[in-house]
Amino acid sequence: MKFSFKLLLWTIVVLAAALGFSGYYFINYVFETSLEREVGQALDENSILSFAFETAAMNVPTKYGILTDSRVEEISSNLEAGGQNSRRLIRISDEKRNVLYASDGFGADAALPGSIGEGMKTYRLIEWDGRYYVQAGVRVNTLDRVLYLETMRDVSEVFNERAMGFSLYRKVTVIMLFVGTILMHLISSWLTKPIRMLTKATKQMAEGDYSYRAEQVSQDELGQLTQDFNVMANSLEENIGKLEKEIQAREDFVAAFAHELKTPLTAIIGYADMLRSHKLDEEKSLMSANYIYTEGKRLETMSFRLLDIIVTKRGEADFQPISAGSIFDYLKNMFGMDMDGKNRGIEFVYRYEEGKFRAEGNLIKTVLVNLVDNACKASEPGGVVEIAGNRTGHGYRFLVKDQGVGIPKEEQHKVTQAFYMVDKSRARSKNGAGLGLALCEEILKLHGSMLEIESEPGTGTCMSFALPDREEERHEEQNNG
């Protein structure tokens, strides 16, 4: 059963119980009040008649001061005929409860006089011939006799009014329940609308539509629940998007890796087969061996960098205090001469401020070597590569700038992806594999930093990163201060 139907059903049950109880209590209260008033009037009338009977008995001439039965009947007849607005029903009994006079229609039994004591008034409710009466009785002492005066007052109207009240209230209750059902159906539908919308949203998301959001239609707890659900859905969609991008990135990585392996392996296998199956002169043999060596070194560099990326993603760096001067001395030695001791044909400009920072020294050297190596590859012979470092308010910043070919704006956010190369033919001709900047990105993430790229095609590229100060450095500066 739906929640709205449960709410509607229980509301109608409670409303019906409340209306039934309140109606029963109210009508019975009115009935009892009216009946109490009628009983009081019946007792008053009985008292008045008993006084009138005593007075009449005292004023009637009697022989020897004896009140005869005939006189009793005469007085009773006069009392019965004295009613102005309604016909009185009276009955007179003697000491032995024998009826001396009874009005026509007085159908009550003679049980009441037996319960009347001296100076007492008593009454009872009786039903006779389909009508209701209040039978009141009193003991009358007059002359030498003890008589019992009974009266009957018709109170059927009170009972009829109660029956009519119950009948009318039942009709009103049915109408109110009908109207209440319609109103509560509308109200329950309105109150449960956020729940229905949340249910629809969960179904949509279960079917894969993670962009669907539930509309917030109220500001109460259900509205807050809807808002929290949408926040959760945003987070879920974002995480799923990240997972999809990560899966796509891994697929691209595998595809690029297979492609990058294919080219050097094809060259290695081809030249190796040539050396194996053909007798070549010294020059061609040397050229083939050189191709095999060059492509092999490229594969070696690729494997080392891939290994470094994996280790960097999974490991934790051992941060140690490092001076900027030691880093720049290493770069001067590294890029002063190539492997044959010859000048690279690139002019290196070093400018830096002295300073210390905490980092994993070998990893930072790897970042800078990759950046400088990329700057050299992007530069023409005779180009200038600037390597700088300066102290900032919250860390130490490194900068590598070249005057080479530059990187288009739309390509800059892709260059840190594994195997991505802006100019593949140029990169491969210089033994590049598209892994250097990906490795730099992972190392800098490990240090709480990121690579910043500024470049324009034809004017050069500036790549920089800042190593933030850590708590240990702040404590040292405070202690030195």
Secondary structure as UniProt FT lines:
FT   HELIX           3..59
FT   HELIX           63..65
FT   HELIX           69..81
FT   STRAND          89..93
FT   TURN            95..96
FT   STRAND          99..102
FT   TURN            104..105
FT   TURN            110..111
FT   HELIX           112..115
FT   TURN            118..119
FT   STRAND          121..128
FT   TURN            129..130
FT   STRAND          131..142
FT   TURN            143..144
FT   STRAND          145..154
FT   HELIX           156..191
FT   HELIX           193..206
FT   TURN            207..208
FT   TURN            210..211
FT   HELIX           221..277
FT   HELIX           282..314
FT   STRAND          320..323
FT   HELIX           324..336
FT   TURN            339..340
FT   STRAND          347..352
FT   STRAND          356..359
FT   HELIX           361..378
FT   TURN            381..382
FT   STRAND          384..392
FT   TURN            393..394
FT   STRAND          395..402
FT   HELIX           409..414
FT   TURN            415..416
FT   TURN            418..419
FT   HELIX           424..429
FT   TURN            430..431
FT   HELIX           436..446
FT   TURN            447..448
FT   STRAND          452..456
FT   TURN            457..459
FT   STRAND          460..468
FT   HELIX           471..480
//
